Amino acid sequence: MASVEFVAVSSEFRKMGAAESLITHIIENTNFPAYILEVADTNTAAVNLYEKIGFTEFHRVEQRYKKQSGFNYYLYMRYTKTNKI
């Protein structure tokens, strides 16, 4: 299994497909059967992107200090090679 630790795109290059290209390139060019990632529930752009690629949520963990962190849950998402890109 592979774990995606952090994906960030400079604001001037957002909405141009960079993150999607990066993630799909990793999936298409490695031999892991499954990929997991963690994302904050309030990062809806990232959640939508990951769902578009084929990731699905399999676990969520409540954030203890919601007001300080700015989000409610850590979402854990999984993609398996049986999914289509």
CYANA upper distance limits for C-alpha pairs under 8 A (distance plus 0.5 A):
  1 MET  CA     32 PHE  CA      5.87
  1 MET  CA     33 PRO  CA      6.63
  1 MET  CA     34 ALA  CA      5.39
  1 MET  CA     35 TYR  CA      6.15
  1 MET  CA     36 ILE  CA      8.11
  2 ALA  CA     32 PHE  CA      6.74
  2 ALA  CA     34 ALA  CA      6.85
  2 ALA  CA     35 TYR  CA      5.21
  2 ALA  CA     36 ILE  CA      6.97
  3 SER  CA     35 TYR  CA      6.07
  3 SER  CA     36 ILE  CA      5.43
  3 SER  CA     37 LEU  CA      6.37
  4 VAL  CA     35 TYR  CA      7.60
  4 VAL  CA     36 ILE  CA      6.74
  4 VAL  CA     37 LEU  CA      5.63
  4 VAL  CA     38 GLU  CA      8.34
  5 GLU  CA     37 LEU  CA      7.02
  5 GLU  CA     38 GLU  CA      7.91
  7 VAL  CA     19 ALA  CA      7.51
  8 ALA  CA     19 ALA  CA      7.91
  9 VAL  CA     13 PHE  CA      6.92
  9 VAL  CA     14 ARG  CA      6.56
  9 VAL  CA     18 ALA  CA      7.70
  9 VAL  CA     19 ALA  CA      7.27
 10 SER  CA     14 ARG  CA      6.96
 13 PHE  CA     18 ALA  CA      7.94
 14 ARG  CA     18 ALA  CA      7.81
 17 GLY  CA     21 SER  CA      6.45
 18 ALA  CA     22 LEU  CA      6.62
 19 ALA  CA     23 ILE  CA      6.66
 20 GLU  CA     24 THR  CA      6.51
 20 GLU  CA     49 LEU  CA      7.50
 20 GLU  CA     53 ILE  CA      7.91
 21 SER  CA     25 HIS  CA      6.35
 22 LEU  CA     26 ILE  CA      6.80
 23 ILE  CA     27 ILE  CA      6.82
 24 THR  CA     28 GLU  CA      6.45
 24 THR  CA     53 ILE  CA      7.94
 24 THR  CA     85 ILE  CA      7.62
 25 HIS  CA     29 ASN  CA      6.42
 26 ILE  CA     30 THR  CA      6.54
 27 ILE  CA     31 ASN  CA      8.30
 27 ILE  CA     32 PHE  CA      8.31
 27 ILE  CA     35 TYR  CA      8.42
 27 ILE  CA     81 LYS  CA      8.44
 32 PHE  CA     81 LYS  CA      8.32
 33 PRO  CA     80 THR  CA      6.25
 33 PRO  CA     81 LYS  CA      5.84
 34 ALA  CA     78 ARG  CA      7.42
 34 ALA  CA     79 TYR  CA      6.11
 34 ALA  CA     80 THR  CA      4.75
 34 ALA  CA     81 LYS  CA      6.67
 35 TYR  CA     78 ARG  CA      6.09
 35 TYR  CA     79 TYR  CA      5.60
 35 TYR  CA     80 THR  CA      6.83
 36 ILE  CA     76 TYR  CA      7.42
 36 ILE  CA     77 MET  CA      6.04
 36 ILE  CA     78 ARG  CA      4.92
 36 ILE  CA     79 TYR  CA      6.89
 37 LEU  CA     76 TYR  CA      6.21
 37 LEU  CA     77 MET  CA      5.87
 37 LEU  CA     78 ARG  CA      7.14
 38 GLU  CA     74 TYR  CA      6.88
 38 GLU  CA     75 LEU  CA      6.07
 38 GLU  CA     76 TYR  CA      5.11
 38 GLU  CA     77 MET  CA      6.88
 39 VAL  CA     43 ASN  CA      7.50
 39 VAL  CA     46 ALA  CA      7.98
 39 VAL  CA     47 VAL  CA      7.65
 39 VAL  CA     74 TYR  CA      6.19
 39 VAL  CA     75 LEU  CA      5.73
 39 VAL  CA     76 TYR  CA      7.10
 39 VAL  CA     77 MET  CA      8.42
 40 ALA  CA     71 PHE  CA      6.73
 40 ALA  CA     72 ASN  CA      8.02
 40 ALA  CA     73 TYR  CA      6.49
 40 ALA  CA     74 TYR  CA      5.27
 40 ALA  CA     75 LEU  CA      6.45
 41 ASP  CA     47 VAL  CA      7.95
 41 ASP  CA     71 PHE  CA      6.79
 41 ASP  CA     72 ASN  CA      6.96
 41 ASP  CA     73 TYR  CA      5.93
 41 ASP  CA     74 TYR  CA      6.59
 41 ASP  CA     75 LEU  CA      6.54
 42 THR  CA     70 GLY  CA      8.24
 42 THR  CA     71 PHE  CA      6.06
 42 THR  CA     72 ASN  CA      7.89
 43 ASN  CA     47 VAL  CA      6.82
 44 THR  CA     48 ASN  CA      6.40
 45 ALA  CA     49 LEU  CA      6.69
 46 ALA  CA     50 TYR  CA      6.62
 47 VAL  CA     51 GLU  CA      6.63
 48 ASN  CA     52 LYS  CA      6.57
 49 LEU  CA     53 ILE  CA      6.85
 50 TYR  CA     54 GLY  CA      6.81
 50 TYR  CA     55 PHE  CA      5.76
 50 TYR  CA     56 THR  CA      8.28
 51 GLU  CA     55 PHE  CA      5.37
 51 GLU  CA     56 THR  CA      6.64
 53 ILE  CA     85 ILE  CA      6.16
 54 GLY  CA     79 TYR  CA      6.61
 54 GLY  CA     83 ASN  CA      6.85
 54 GLY  CA     84 LYS  CA      7.44
 54 GLY  CA     85 ILE  CA      7.03
 55 PHE  CA     77 MET  CA      6.20
 55 PHE  CA     78 ARG  CA      5.56
 55 PHE  CA     79 TYR  CA      4.95
 55 PHE  CA     80 THR  CA      8.37
 56 THR  CA     77 MET  CA      5.59
 56 THR  CA     78 ARG  CA      5.92
 56 THR  CA     79 TYR  CA      7.10
 57 GLU  CA     75 LEU  CA      7.04
 57 GLU  CA     76 TYR  CA      6.14
 57 GLU  CA     77 MET  CA      4.65
 57 GLU  CA     78 ARG  CA      6.87
 58 PHE  CA     75 LEU  CA      8.37
 58 PHE  CA     76 TYR  CA      6.44
 58 PHE  CA     77 MET  CA      6.17
 58 PHE  CA     78 ARG  CA      7.20
 59 HIS  CA     75 LEU  CA      6.65
 59 HIS  CA     76 TYR  CA      5.61
 59 HIS  CA     77 MET  CA      7.65
 60 ARG  CA     73 TYR  CA      6.64
 60 ARG  CA     74 TYR  CA      6.00
 60 ARG  CA     75 LEU  CA      5.05
 60 ARG  CA     76 TYR  CA      6.39
 61 VAL  CA     73 TYR  CA      5.82
 61 VAL  CA     74 TYR  CA      5.64
 61 VAL  CA     75 LEU  CA      7.20
 62 GLU  CA     72 ASN  CA      6.47
 62 GLU  CA     73 TYR  CA      4.90
 62 GLU  CA     74 TYR  CA      6.97
 63 GLN  CA     69 SER  CA      8.45
 63 GLN  CA     71 PHE  CA      7.54
 63 GLN  CA     72 ASN  CA      5.75
 63 GLN  CA     73 TYR  CA      5.58
 63 GLN  CA     74 TYR  CA      7.26
 65 TYR  CA     69 SER  CA      6.58
 66 LYS  CA     70 GLY  CA      6.10
 66 LYS  CA     71 PHE  CA      5.91
 66 LYS  CA     72 ASN  CA      5.85
 67 LYS  CA     71 PHE  CA      7.82
 79 TYR  CA     83 ASN  CA      7.43
